[in-house]
Amino acid sequence: MRSERGLLIVLSGPSGVGKGTVRKALFNQEDIQFQYSVSATTRNPREGEVNGVDYFFKMREEFERMIANNELLEWAEFVGNYYGTPIAYVEQTLQQGKDVFLEIEVQGALQVKKAFPEGVFIFLAPPSLSELKSRIVGRGTETEDVIHNRLTVAKEEIEMMDAYDYVVENDEVQLACDRIKAIVVGEHCRRERVAKYYKQMTEVE
């Protein structure tokens, strides 16, 4: 299937739903050719996270300079920390015809949708709120106050899923990956993305 410009695939959902886990599992599969756009954040690295691979970890002052210089496609402040997507890499990669995969918070995804309405927006949902709480508690990195705040925000974010194109339940990581891959295949076959190429076949030289 032919398409001149790559797809911008945005995966987001509540904190603790497993966005990072699904993204890593997805990118470990051999048939995946997405380009991952690493987000910037001011939060502290979790165990095993690598700067420049999982996130660009920034000091607050540095992040605010990036905001002032319009270097971010989107940004948001979430539970006391900034998160954002550097714009230069995203635009360059799309122009090369490659698919860019963003894993970002809900606030950021809604900003991206305003700038790139042609993107593919996927909401990763938990099987239940009780399961979501178990996953957050299971990290062992959050205080009771932070856990309460994250669950409160999660309820608000679930109400925002109407802004997305697709909803994928993260009941099992591999099933969630399979659903996301099926969505991307379908999007590459959308008429409005490929019609220009095929209509050129009928033009008389």
RAURVEN-V234874 format. One record per residue. RES is the residue in three letters. SS is DSSP state (@ for helix, = for strand, . for the rest). NEAR is the number of other ideal C-beta (glycine too) atoms within 10 Angstrom. D_CENTER is the distance of its C-alpha to the mean C-alpha in whole Angstrom. Layout:
# RAURVEN-V234874
RES/SS/NEAR/D_CENTER + RES/SS/NEAR/D_CENTER
This chain:
# RAURVEN-V234874
MET/./10/24 + ARG/./11/24 + SER/./16/22 + GLU/./11/22 + ARG/./13/19 + GLY/./19/15 + LEU/./22/13 + LEU/=/23/9 + ILE/=/22/7 + VAL/=/26/4 + LEU/=/25/3 + SER/=/24/5 + GLY/./30/8 + PRO/./27/11 + SER/./22/12 + GLY/./21/14 + VAL/./27/12 + GLY/./20/12 + LYS/@/19/8 + GLY/@/14/9 + THR/@/15/12 + VAL/@/24/11 + ARG/@/20/9 + LYS/@/15/12 + ALA/@/16/14 + LEU/@/23/12 + PHE/@/15/13 + ASN/./9/16 + GLN/./11/18 + GLU/./5/20 + ASP/./5/19 + ILE/./16/16 + GLN/./10/16 + PHE/./20/12 + GLN/=/17/12 + TYR/=/18/9 + SER/./21/9 + VAL/./16/10 + SER/=/21/9 + ALA/=/19/13 + THR/=/21/14 + THR/./19/17 + ARG/./15/17 + ASN/./9/19 + PRO/./12/18 + ARG/./11/19 + GLU/./7/21 + GLY/./6/20 + GLU/./14/17 + VAL/./9/18 + ASN/=/11/18 + GLY/./8/16 + VAL/./9/15 + ASP/./19/12 + TYR/=/20/12 + PHE/=/16/15 + PHE/=/17/17 + LYS/./19/19 + MET/./9/22 + ARG/@/11/22 + GLU/@/8/24 + GLU/@/13/22 + PHE/@/23/19 + GLU/@/14/21 + ARG/@/12/23 + MET/@/18/20 + ILE/@/12/19 + ALA/@/8/23 + ASN/./8/23 + ASN/./8/20 + GLU/./16/18 + LEU/=/21/14 + LEU/=/23/12 + GLU/=/24/11 + TRP/=/24/12 + ALA/=/18/13 + GLU/=/13/16 + PHE/=/19/15 + VAL/./14/18 + GLY/./10/20 + ASN/=/15/17 + TYR/=/20/15 + TYR/=/22/12 + GLY/=/25/11 + THR/=/25/10 + PRO/=/16/13 + ILE/@/16/14 + ALA/@/10/16 + TYR/@/15/15 + VAL/@/21/12 + GLU/@/13/15 + GLN/@/12/18 + THR/@/18/16 + LEU/@/21/15 + GLN/@/11/19 + GLN/./11/20 + GLY/./12/19 + LYS/./14/16 + ASP/./20/12 + VAL/=/23/10 + PHE/=/21/6 + LEU/=/25/3 + GLU/=/26/2 + ILE/./25/4 + GLU/./26/7 + VAL/@/23/9 + GLN/@/17/11 + GLY/@/23/9 + ALA/@/26/7 + LEU/@/19/11 + GLN/@/19/12 + VAL/@/20/10 + LYS/@/18/11 + LYS/@/8/15 + ALA/@/12/15 + PHE/./20/13 + PRO/./8/14 + GLU/./13/15 + GLY/./19/11 + VAL/=/22/10 + PHE/=/21/8 + ILE/=/24/8 + PHE/=/24/9 + LEU/=/25/9 + ALA/=/20/13 + PRO/./21/16 + PRO/./12/19 + SER/./11/21 + LEU/@/13/21 + SER/@/8/23 + GLU/@/15/21 + LEU/@/24/18 + LYS/@/17/21 + SER/@/12/22 + ARG/@/16/19 + ILE/@/21/19 + VAL/@/13/23 + GLY/@/10/22 + ARG/@/12/20 + GLY/./7/24 + THR/./11/22 + GLU/./17/22 + THR/./8/25 + GLU/@/8/27 + ASP/@/9/26 + VAL/@/14/22 + ILE/@/16/22 + HIS/@/13/23 + ASN/@/16/21 + ARG/@/19/18 + LEU/@/16/20 + THR/@/10/21 + VAL/@/17/17 + ALA/@/21/16 + LYS/@/11/19 + GLU/@/10/18 + GLU/@/22/14 + ILE/@/18/15 + GLU/./9/18 + MET/./16/15 + MET/@/17/14 + ASP/@/7/16 + ALA/@/12/14 + TYR/./22/12 + ASP/./13/13 + TYR/=/17/13 + VAL/=/14/13 + VAL/=/22/13 + GLU/=/16/15 + ASN/./22/14 + ASP/./13/18 + GLU/./10/18 + VAL/@/14/16 + GLN/@/11/17 + LEU/@/13/18 + ALA/@/24/14 + CYS/@/22/13 + ASP/@/14/16 + ARG/@/17/15 + ILE/@/24/12 + LYS/@/15/14 + ALA/@/12/16 + ILE/@/16/14 + VAL/@/19/13 + VAL/@/10/17 + GLY/@/11/18 + GLU/@/18/16 + HIS/@/16/18 + CYS/./11/21 + ARG/./14/21 + ARG/@/7/24 + GLU/@/7/23 + ARG/@/17/21 + VAL/@/15/24 + ALA/@/10/27 + LYS/@/11/28 + TYR/@/12/28 + TYR/@/11/31 + LYS/@/9/33 + GLN/@/9/34 + MET/./6/35 + THR/./6/38 + GLU/./6/39 + VAL/./3/42 + GLU/./2/43
